Amino acid sequence: MADLSKKEKKVSKSKNYDVSSGVLKRKAKFCPKCGPGVFMAEHKDRAACGRCGYMESKKK
């Protein structure tokens, strides 16, 4: 059974989009392997896809 005392931070999908003057702008990057609709998670040193495991390192 999972430990329910830990609280995970969940990012709502609305944080990945910005609507201004009727134009939809996607803030997060899409996974190049999975295609449009699958966002990559932004970490401090990398961007990773939670679906396929693809990862891109960020340059310093």
Summary of the structure (lengths in Angstrom):
residues: 60
radius of gyration: 14.4
end to end distance: 40.3
largest distance: 47.0
contacts: 95
relative contact order: 0.15
helix: 7%
strand: 38%
